[in-house]
Amino acid sequence: MTNIGKIWIGSHLSLGAPDFYLGTCQKAYKYGETAFMFYTGAPQNTRRSPTSALKISEGRAFLREHGFDESKIVVHAPYIINLGNKDNVETYDLAKTFLAQELRRVSDFGLSLLVLHPGSSVGAPTDFGIQSVIEGLDEVLAKDATNVTICLETMAGKGSEIGRTFEELSAIIKGVKKPERLGVCLDTCHINDYGMNDGDIQVILDHFEDVSGLERLNVIHLKRLKNENGSHKVRHENIGYGTIGFDILEKWVKEPRLSAIPKILETPTDGIHDPYQKEVEMLVSGVFEPGWREKL
């Protein structure tokens, strides 16, 4: 395994048959990762295999054997969860039910971080959307017996998305009855896409500290953006091929104030040649190799 010390970095990996979680853990080790993220099932639907069939005990044993810290491993909630509009009763009820299920599944893996897109108000005012998210989270957390932290992700500002600013996420966290169960996932692509200059890391972190406190920051999504700053269009790109420079991403990886936080690459793969081993290697070493993607 690549010796990357206290840099907690990895990628968004799949969870697939036949080895399921064991296979995911083995792939993370192969790629030299110390952290990683995965879905417990397809992000676009509610179909889920029982956790008893996902080789969780085998995966956890592999993690222990190879020195992984489970507190740095992240689960991403499915995209279909939308708590942003309580007037859409069917969608809202599904979101609450499915989120409650996902929290239990994350706990079954022995993990404690679940990244969640706050949702969309679907054309309703932002304040209404924020209140809808608060009420939905309150209902779910009132019945939840896990210790999983829900990490609200910063969003790019498409349509009626909730969570476009640190202030919107802070309003949700401050509004719920159990704020200790919530944190934030900062997405470098999304904040850049919404219009922040992601290269101003110290300014961004100072602003986050003022709004929420850095203790609320649990996960970093690390990725390049195809579009220009402020485009509000989420298009991911590999390291060295987008609008966010390699030097900026390296700074995010090595920023001392973020040293305890897992950084997760969400860069594209063609499904055959995963780029993550090379991307992790370059970011940790600080040495960018031009044309690396064409050599995979």
N, C-alpha and C positions, 0 to 999 in steps of 0.2 A: 504493500500500500504506500502511496506517495506520502512522505512525511510533511504534513502541512501544519503541524503544531496546533495552535489554538485558533486557526482559521476554520470556522465551521462552514463548509461550502459543499454543494452538491447540485443535483438536478432534479427535474420533474420526471420520474420514472413510471413505467407501466406496471400494472399488477395483473399478470395473465397466467393462464394455464400453461403447463401443468404444475409448475412449482410455486405459483402465486407469491406470497410474501417472502418465502425463502429465496425465490428467484430474484425478486426485487432487491433484497439485501445483498445477494451475491453480485448483482450487477453494479450496485453502488460501490462495493469493495473493489471490483475489477476496475472501475473508472477512477479510483483514487479519491473517493468522496468521503467526507466525514459527516455529512448531513444529506438528506434527500427528502423528496415530497412525492406523494402518490394519491390517487383516488381509491376509495374502497370498492368502487364499481364504476360503470360508465357514467360520465358527468351529464349526459343528455337525457337520462331516463331513470326510473325508480327501480329497475330490476337489480337485485342484489343477491349474490350467493351468500349463504350463511357463513359467518366468520369462522365457524368450526371447520369449514372445508378449505380454508385459505392458508393452511400451513403456517399459522402464526407462531406456534411454539417452536417450530423448526427455525423460523426466521429470527426470532428473539435469541435463540441459542447461538445462532451464527453471529449476531450482533455482539453478544457478550464475548464470544471467543475472539472476535477481531477488534475489540476495544471501542466500539461505537457508544455514544451517549444518546440514549433514547429521547432525552429531553430536547435534542436538536433535530429530531425527525418530525416531519410535518405532513398532515393530511389536508387535502383541499376538498371542500364541500362541493357537491355537484352544482352546475350552473342553473339548474331548473328551480332552485330554491329562490323565491322572490318574496321577501317580507315587506316590500316597499309600498304596497297598496292594499290596505285592509278592506276596501270596498269591493275588490275582486275576491269574493268570499271563497270560491272553489280553489283558486290558486293560492290564496293566503293560508287556508287550512292545510292544503297539501304541503306548503313550505314549512309550516310549524311541525307537522307530523314527521316529515322527512328529516328535518334538522334534528329533532329529538332522536330519531333512529341513528343518524350519523354520529351523534355524540356518543351513543352507546357503542357503536362500532369502533370508533377511535379508541375508546377505553378498552375494548376487547383486544386491541393491538398493543396495549400497554403504553399508549402515547397520550400526549396532553396538549397538542396544538392543532387546531382546526381553522384553516383559512376560509373565510366566508365573504362572498360579494354581498354587500348590504341589500341590494335589490334596486328596482326601478319603481318610481311613483306612477309610471305609465301615463304621463301627461298631467298628473295632479301637481299641485304646488310642492316645492321641496319640503317645506315645514310639515305638510301632511305626510309625505313619504317618511321623513325622519320619525314622526310620531308612530306611524305604522310599524316601522322596524322596532322601535322601543317596545311597543305593546306585544309584538310577536315574540321578541326575545324574552320579555318578562314571563309570558305564558310558558314558553319552553323551559326556561331555567328554573321556574318555580317547581317543576316536576322532575328535574334532572338530578341524578345522584352521582354523576361522574365528577372528576376534577379537571375536565378538559377546558382549556381557554379558547374562546371564540375570537379569532383574530380578524377583525374587519379590514378588508383590503381597500387601499386607496384606488379610486377608479379614474378612468380617463375622461369622463364627461360626455359619453355618448348619450344622446337622447335625454331621458329623465333619470339617469343613474344617480343614486344616492352615494355619498362618500367621495365626492370630487375634491374636497378640501379637508385639511386636518380639522377645521372647525366643525364640519358636518359630522365627522366621525366622533369628535369629542362630545358633540351634543347628544349623540346616541349613548355613548359610554356614561356620561353624566346623568342621562335621563332614566337609565334602567335601575331596577331595584337591587341588582347584584352586580355593580360595576367591577367588582374584583374578578368576575368571570370573563371580562372582555379585555382585548388588547388590539393591536394594529399590525397589519402586514403592509409595509411600504413597498410599492412597486415602482422601480426606477423608470420603467417605460411609461407607466400610467401618469406619474407626476410630471414627467417631461411632456407627455402628450397633452396634458391639461394646461400646460403653459409655464410650469416652474422650470427654472434652469437647473437641471439635475447636476450640473458641474459645480454649483454653489453648495457643496455638501455641508459646510459648516453653517451657512445661512439657513439651509433647510432644517438641519438638526436643531439649531437654536430656536427656530420657529416652532418645531414640533415640541421641544422642551417647554416653551412658553404656553403652548395650547393644551398639551396633554401630559407632558412629562415623559422623558425617555424610557422610564420604567414600563410604559405601556407598549413600547415597540418590541414585538416578539419575533418577527420574521421580515426578511428582505427578499423580495422577488427581483432577481437581477437579470436584465435582458436589454437587448438593443432594440431600437425603434427604426422602422423603415421610413416613417414620415418625418416631416419637420416638426419642431417644437410647436405645441399648441394646436395641432391638427385635429385633435379629438377622434382620431382613427387608430384603433389598436392593431398594429401590424408588427409582428416580431421579426427579428433578424439575428443571425449568428454574430458572435464576437468578431469585430473588425469589419462588418459588412453593413452596418446601419448608421444612423445619425448620432448615436451616443458613442463617443470615442473610447477606445480601449483603456486609455489612461484614466478616464473618469470611472469606468467600471472597476478598475484595479483599486482606485481610491476608496470606492464603496466597500470592497472586500477587506481592505486593510485599515479602515478607519478605526482608531482606538476606541472610540465611544460605542462602536458596534461590535466589539470583539467577542462578546458572548452570544451574539445573535446569529442564527443560521441564515446563510445566504443561498437562495435557491435559483439556479439557472432555469429560465423558461424560454430557451432558444429552440428554433425549429430542428426537426430531424426528418430525414426522408424515409424513416422506418427501417432502413437497412444499415446505414452508416451513422450511428449515434455520434454527435460531435462532443459529448460532454467530457470525455476523458481529456481531450486536447484543450478544450476551453478551460477546464479546471486547472490543468497543468500550466497554461499560459497566465492565467490570472494569479495563481499562487507564486509562480516564478517571477512575474513581472516582465516577461519577455514575450512580445507578440511576434508571431511568425506569419508574414504576409503569404497569402495563397494557401493557407493551411487546409481550408475546406476542400479544395480541389484535390488534395493529396490523400483524403480519407479512402 
